[in-house]
Amino acid sequence: MKVTVCIGSSCHLKGSRQVVEEFQYLIAENDLKDKVELGGTFCMGNCQKGVCVTVDDKLYSVSPDTAKSFFEENVISKLK
């Protein structure tokens, strides 16, 4: 599963660094290093909705506050 987080300036200001760090922690905590490819990219063209995240090319809007629940719902639950 490929998870990509926008690290462009607009998303960065909205907390993309915290989202990436939370995802990295959850990947390690749940032993998903072999199942989840976490990457970053610059502008996804949806700046007003940032932090933009794609999971297997489907676009979502995530905030640092929702990163954990988002990851559990859209990544972990789909891998089980």
C-alpha positions as CSV (number, residue, x, y, z in Angstrom):
1,M,0.0,0.0,0.0
2,K,1.4,3.4,-1.0
3,V,0.7,6.4,1.3
4,T,1.9,9.8,0.1
5,V,1.8,13.0,2.1
6,C,2.0,16.5,0.6
7,I,5.0,18.4,2.0
8,G,4.4,21.5,-0.1
9,S,4.4,24.9,1.6
10,S,0.6,25.1,2.1
11,C,0.4,21.6,3.6
12,H,3.6,22.2,5.6
13,L,2.0,25.2,7.3
14,K,-1.1,23.0,8.1
15,G,1.0,20.4,9.8
16,S,2.3,17.9,7.2
17,R,5.4,17.3,9.2
18,Q,3.4,16.1,12.2
19,V,1.2,13.9,10.0
20,V,4.3,12.3,8.5
21,E,5.8,11.7,12.0
22,E,2.6,10.2,13.2
23,F,2.4,7.9,10.2
24,Q,6.0,6.8,10.7
25,Y,5.3,6.0,14.3
26,L,2.1,4.0,13.5
27,I,3.9,2.1,10.7
28,A,6.7,1.1,13.2
29,E,4.3,0.4,16.1
30,N,2.1,-1.9,13.9
31,D,5.0,-3.5,12.2
32,L,3.9,-2.4,8.7
33,K,7.3,-1.6,7.2
34,D,6.9,-4.4,4.7
35,K,3.3,-3.5,3.8
36,V,3.2,0.4,3.7
37,E,5.3,2.6,1.5
38,L,5.3,6.1,3.0
39,G,6.4,8.9,0.7
40,G,6.3,12.6,0.3
41,T,5.5,14.8,-2.6
42,F,5.1,18.5,-3.4
43,C,1.8,20.2,-4.3
44,M,-1.0,17.8,-5.1
45,G,-3.1,20.8,-6.3
46,N,-5.6,20.7,-3.5
47,C,-4.0,23.3,-1.2
48,Q,-7.2,24.6,0.4
49,K,-8.0,21.1,1.8
50,G,-4.5,20.3,3.1
51,V,-2.8,18.3,4.6
52,C,-3.3,16.3,1.4
53,V,-2.7,12.5,1.7
54,T,-3.2,9.8,-0.9
55,V,-3.7,6.2,-0.1
56,D,-3.2,4.1,-3.3
57,D,-4.0,7.2,-5.3
58,K,-7.2,8.2,-3.5
59,L,-7.0,11.8,-2.2
60,Y,-7.9,12.6,1.5
61,S,-7.5,15.7,3.7
62,V,-5.8,15.0,7.0
63,S,-4.8,17.2,10.0
64,P,-2.3,16.4,12.7
65,D,-5.3,15.9,15.0
66,T,-7.0,13.3,12.8
67,A,-3.8,11.6,11.6
68,K,-4.0,8.6,13.9
69,S,-7.7,7.8,13.4
70,F,-7.3,8.4,9.6
71,F,-4.4,5.9,9.5
72,E,-6.3,3.3,11.5
73,E,-9.4,3.6,9.3
74,N,-7.8,3.9,5.9
75,V,-4.6,1.9,6.2
76,I,-4.5,-0.5,9.1
77,S,-8.1,-1.7,8.6
78,K,-7.6,-2.3,4.9
79,L,-4.5,-4.4,5.5
80,K,-6.1,-6.8,7.9
